[in-house]
Amino acid sequence: MSKTLVAFFSASGSTKGVAEKLAIVVDGDLYEIEPEEPYTAEDLDWTNPKSRSSIEMKENRSFRPPIKGKVDNINDYDTIYLGFPIWWYVAPTIVNTFLESYDFSGKTIIPFATSGSSGMGNTIYELKPSCSDDVTFIEGERFPASVSENELKSWVDNLNI
């Protein structure tokens, strides 16, 4: 029997809300990707070039923020919905940390993101190098925080997995 994981990083709570709804829709387990050092409002100020998020996303894209905790039973999952906010048109580098922490060989990863207006940008291109070549990435979708369970169900039902 195939098991589904909904793993997500949420800086402000928007992605968490969408992930919780999606976990209900797909009858999946929920896992929050949490940084060892939580982000503060100042850290997330994208207008400040010296903020933590600006430095991680613009000046040091190879930096992998440490995460706390682990998914103990990652091998039990065949499909992983991977959620995050869009930062600078891609996933935050902490999502790469998560991907590089496990062997996802043979699994399917379906990204989903939250953003007020930005699309998925180069997200899959930026995430693929953090996984082995035999991971299947399905084109993801960007949602507003207000997305309904019905809208998520429609999206899931139309995925080619």
LINCORQUI-V387909 format. One record per backbone hydrogen bond with DSSP energy under -0.5 kcal/mol. CO is the residue of the C=O (numbers start at 1). NH is the residue of the N-H. Records with the same first field share a line. If there is no record, write none. Layout:
# LINCORQUI-V387909
CO->NH + NH
This chain:
# LINCORQUI-V387909
3->78 + 79
4->29
5->7 + 81
6->31
7->83
8->33
13->17
14->18
15->19
16->20
17->21
18->22
19->23
20->24
21->25
22->26
23->27 + 28
24->27
29->6
31->8 + 33
32->34
34->68
36->38
40->44
42->45
43->53
44->46
45->48
47->49
48->51
51->55
52->56
53->57
54->58 + 59
55->59 + 60
60->63
63->65
66->36
68->34
70->72
71->74
73->76
74->77
78->108
79->5
80->82 + 110
81->7 + 83
82->112
83->9
84->114
85->87 + 92
87->90
89->122
90->87
92->95 + 96
93->97
94->98
95->99
96->100
97->101
98->101
99->102
102->104
104->107
107->136
108->80
109->111 + 138
110->82
111->141
112->84
113->143
114->86
120->123
122->126
123->127
124->128
125->129
127->130
128->131
132->135
134->106
135->137
136->109
138->111
141->113
143->115
144->147
148->152
149->153
150->154
151->155
152->156
153->157
154->158
155->158
156->159
159->161
